[in-house]
Amino acid sequence: MGGGRAPTKLRHEFIRAELARSGGVRIRDLAHRFGVSRATVRRDLCALIDAGDAVNVHGGALLPGDRAFGQRKPEREAIAASAARTVTQHESVGLFGGQVIQALAHRLSHRADLRIVTNSLAVAQAVDGAHERREPEVVLLSGVLSPSGTVYGSPAAASLRGLRLDASYFDCVGLDPLTGATVDDLGEAELRKTSIQLSRRNVLLVEPARLGTRGLRSFGALTDFCEVINH
């Protein structure tokens, strides 16, 4: 969608899809992607907020809280279920991504033997407090907090390097043989690269619609992942 001014309808469709995927969007990222001004993006977000499709936050918008888990697709749940079966006992597990990773986090929320490391507030919330007596330890990385509720930047990478990671699980905006796994945010891509380097085992979760597509930033080649789960 880059390289030209996208029509209003297409912009709104893309923003709704991105909200459903990751839970949040940033104005500056959307303006760059669409090739429009930030004022134009703000008007787009206002329209979606008025329609109840988004909630306003400083610098962007979030998916309404009561819809964050209500829009999960059956294949997303199936992918999360398959991924949960690969998490072994007493592991330190990195979780990086949007709603499919949140679905995985929810499935791991009863595993008191685990430690969950993440840069996402939504992922941390999917684990924390889900069970009164049995829940994993949750480590939320320190760093710059984006409007979409993810932490990024050099402080996040530094805190990540101080942790042990037995396995890391990622989603992606797109996956193809040439570019590998991609996201749209440079800071997120760099943090994921760091996690891949540190983890003994890396697993990629790919929703069917992401196969054969590309985001703006690559964070891993297919050979970086011991397993790719897409069903």
C-alpha positions as CSV (number, residue, x, y, z in Angstrom):
1,M,0.0,0.0,0.0
2,G,3.1,2.2,0.1
3,G,4.3,4.4,-2.7
4,G,1.0,6.4,-3.2
5,R,-2.0,8.0,-1.6
6,A,-4.5,5.3,-0.7
7,P,-8.2,6.1,-1.0
8,T,-10.1,6.8,2.2
9,K,-12.1,3.5,2.1
10,L,-8.9,1.4,1.6
11,R,-7.2,3.3,4.5
12,H,-10.1,2.5,6.8
13,E,-10.1,-1.1,5.8
14,F,-6.4,-1.4,6.4
15,I,-6.6,0.3,9.8
16,R,-9.5,-2.0,10.9
17,A,-7.4,-5.0,9.9
18,E,-4.3,-3.8,11.7
19,L,-6.4,-3.1,14.8
20,A,-7.7,-6.6,14.7
21,R,-4.2,-8.0,14.2
22,S,-2.1,-6.1,16.6
23,G,-4.6,-4.3,18.9
24,G,-3.3,-0.8,18.1
25,V,-2.0,1.6,15.5
26,R,0.3,4.7,15.5
27,I,-0.5,7.9,13.5
28,R,3.1,8.4,12.3
29,D,3.3,4.8,11.0
30,L,0.0,5.0,9.2
31,A,1.0,8.4,7.6
32,H,4.2,6.9,6.3
33,R,2.6,3.8,5.0
34,F,-0.2,5.6,3.2
35,G,1.8,8.6,2.0
36,V,-0.6,11.1,3.6
37,S,-0.4,13.7,6.3
38,R,-0.8,13.0,10.0
39,A,-3.9,15.2,9.9
40,T,-5.4,12.9,7.3
41,V,-4.7,9.9,9.5
42,R,-6.2,11.6,12.5
43,R,-9.4,12.2,10.5
44,D,-9.4,8.5,9.5
45,L,-9.1,7.5,13.1
46,C,-11.8,9.9,14.2
47,A,-14.2,8.3,11.8
48,L,-13.4,4.8,13.1
49,I,-13.6,6.0,16.7
50,D,-17.0,7.6,16.1
51,A,-18.1,4.3,14.5
52,G,-17.0,2.4,17.6
53,D,-14.2,0.5,15.8
54,A,-11.4,2.1,17.7
55,V,-10.5,3.9,21.0
56,N,-8.5,7.1,21.0
57,V,-5.1,7.2,22.7
58,H,-2.2,9.7,22.5
59,G,-0.5,9.3,19.1
60,G,-2.8,6.6,17.8
61,A,-5.7,4.3,18.5
62,L,-6.5,0.9,20.1
63,L,-9.0,-1.8,19.5
64,P,-11.9,-1.5,21.9
65,G,-11.2,-3.6,25.0
66,D,-14.4,-5.6,24.8
67,R,-13.5,-6.7,21.2
68,A,-9.8,-7.5,21.7
69,F,-10.6,-11.2,22.3
70,G,-14.0,-11.3,20.6
71,Q,-12.6,-11.1,17.1
72,R,-10.3,-14.0,17.3
73,K,-10.6,-16.2,14.2
74,P,-11.0,-20.0,14.5
75,E,-7.7,-20.5,12.8
76,R,-6.0,-18.1,15.2
77,E,-7.2,-20.3,18.1
78,A,-6.1,-23.4,16.3
79,I,-2.6,-22.0,15.8
80,A,-2.4,-20.9,19.5
81,A,-3.5,-24.4,20.6
82,S,-0.8,-26.1,18.5
83,A,1.8,-23.7,19.7
84,A,0.9,-24.2,23.4
85,R,1.5,-27.9,23.0
86,T,5.2,-27.2,22.1
87,V,5.9,-25.3,25.4
88,T,7.6,-27.7,27.7
89,Q,7.8,-27.5,31.5
90,H,9.8,-24.9,33.4
91,E,10.7,-22.8,30.4
92,S,11.4,-19.1,30.1
93,V,9.2,-18.2,27.1
94,G,9.3,-15.0,25.0
95,L,6.0,-13.9,23.5
96,F,6.2,-11.2,20.8
97,G,3.2,-10.2,18.7
98,G,-0.5,-9.4,18.3
99,Q,-3.7,-11.3,18.8
100,V,-2.5,-14.8,17.9
101,I,0.3,-14.4,20.5
102,Q,-2.3,-13.1,23.0
103,A,-4.3,-16.2,22.3
104,L,-1.2,-18.3,23.0
105,A,-0.6,-16.3,26.2
106,H,-4.1,-17.0,27.4
107,R,-3.6,-20.7,26.8
108,L,-0.4,-20.6,28.9
109,S,-2.0,-18.6,31.7
110,H,-2.5,-21.6,34.0
111,R,1.1,-22.8,33.6
112,A,2.7,-21.7,36.9
113,D,5.9,-23.5,36.0
114,L,6.6,-20.9,33.2
115,R,8.2,-17.5,33.0
116,I,6.7,-15.3,30.3
117,V,8.8,-12.5,28.8
118,T,7.1,-10.0,26.5
119,N,7.1,-6.4,25.2
120,S,3.3,-6.3,25.0
121,L,1.0,-5.0,27.7
122,A,-1.9,-7.0,26.1
123,V,0.1,-10.2,26.2
124,A,1.0,-9.5,29.9
125,Q,-2.6,-8.8,30.7
126,A,-3.7,-12.1,28.9
127,V,-1.6,-14.0,31.4
128,D,-1.7,-12.0,34.6
129,G,-4.6,-12.5,36.8
130,A,-6.3,-15.1,34.6
131,H,-6.0,-17.7,37.4
132,E,-6.1,-16.7,41.1
133,R,-3.6,-19.3,42.4
134,R,-1.8,-20.7,39.4
135,E,-0.2,-18.4,36.8
136,P,3.2,-17.9,35.2
137,E,5.7,-15.3,36.3
138,V,5.4,-12.4,33.8
139,V,8.3,-10.1,32.9
140,L,7.3,-7.0,30.9
141,L,10.4,-5.5,29.2
142,S,11.3,-1.9,30.1
143,G,11.7,0.7,27.4
144,V,9.7,3.1,25.3
145,L,5.9,2.4,25.4
146,S,4.2,2.9,22.1
147,P,0.5,4.0,21.7
148,S,-0.3,0.4,20.7
149,G,0.9,-0.9,24.1
150,T,4.2,-2.4,23.0
151,V,7.7,-1.7,24.5
152,Y,10.6,-1.1,22.1
153,G,14.0,0.7,21.8
154,S,17.5,0.1,23.1
155,P,16.3,-0.2,26.8
156,A,14.0,-3.0,25.9
157,A,16.8,-4.8,24.0
158,A,19.1,-4.3,26.9
159,S,16.6,-5.8,29.4
160,L,16.0,-8.7,27.1
161,R,19.7,-9.5,26.9
162,G,19.8,-9.8,30.7
163,L,17.2,-12.7,30.6
164,R,17.3,-16.4,29.7
165,L,15.0,-17.4,26.9
166,D,14.4,-21.1,26.3
167,A,12.0,-20.4,23.5
168,S,10.4,-17.4,21.7
169,Y,7.2,-17.3,19.8
170,F,6.4,-14.6,17.2
171,D,3.6,-13.7,14.9
172,C,4.2,-11.7,11.7
173,V,2.6,-9.3,9.2
174,G,3.8,-11.3,6.3
175,L,5.9,-14.4,5.4
176,D,7.4,-15.3,2.1
177,P,10.6,-17.2,1.1
178,L,12.6,-14.1,0.0
179,T,12.0,-11.7,2.9
180,G,11.2,-14.2,5.6
181,A,9.1,-13.0,8.5
182,T,8.2,-9.3,8.5
183,V,6.5,-6.7,10.6
184,D,5.8,-3.0,9.8
185,D,7.7,-1.4,12.7
186,L,11.5,-1.0,12.7
187,G,11.8,-1.0,16.5
188,E,9.7,-4.1,16.8
189,A,11.8,-5.9,14.2
190,E,15.1,-5.1,15.9
191,L,13.8,-6.3,19.3
192,R,12.6,-9.6,17.7
193,K,16.0,-10.0,16.1
194,T,17.6,-9.8,19.5
195,S,15.2,-12.3,20.9
196,I,15.9,-14.7,18.0
197,Q,19.7,-14.5,18.8
198,L,19.1,-15.1,22.5
199,S,16.6,-18.0,22.3
200,R,17.5,-21.6,22.1
201,R,14.3,-22.3,20.1
202,N,12.3,-19.9,17.9
203,V,8.8,-20.6,16.7
204,L,6.8,-18.6,14.2
205,L,3.0,-18.5,14.2
206,V,1.5,-17.5,10.9
207,E,-2.2,-16.8,10.2
208,P,-3.2,-18.1,6.7
209,A,-3.8,-14.6,5.4
210,R,-0.2,-13.7,6.1
211,L,1.4,-16.3,3.9
212,G,2.9,-14.9,0.7
213,T,2.6,-11.3,1.9
214,R,5.3,-8.8,3.1
215,G,5.5,-6.2,5.8
216,L,8.0,-3.3,5.8
217,R,10.7,-4.8,8.0
218,S,12.2,-8.3,8.1
219,F,13.1,-9.8,11.5
220,G,13.9,-13.4,10.6
221,A,14.7,-15.8,7.8
222,L,12.8,-19.1,7.6
223,T,15.9,-20.8,8.7
224,D,15.8,-18.9,12.0
225,F,12.7,-20.8,13.1
226,C,12.7,-24.4,14.2
227,E,9.0,-24.6,13.6
228,V,6.4,-22.6,11.6
229,I,2.8,-23.1,12.8
230,N,0.1,-22.0,10.4
231,H,-2.9,-24.2,11.2
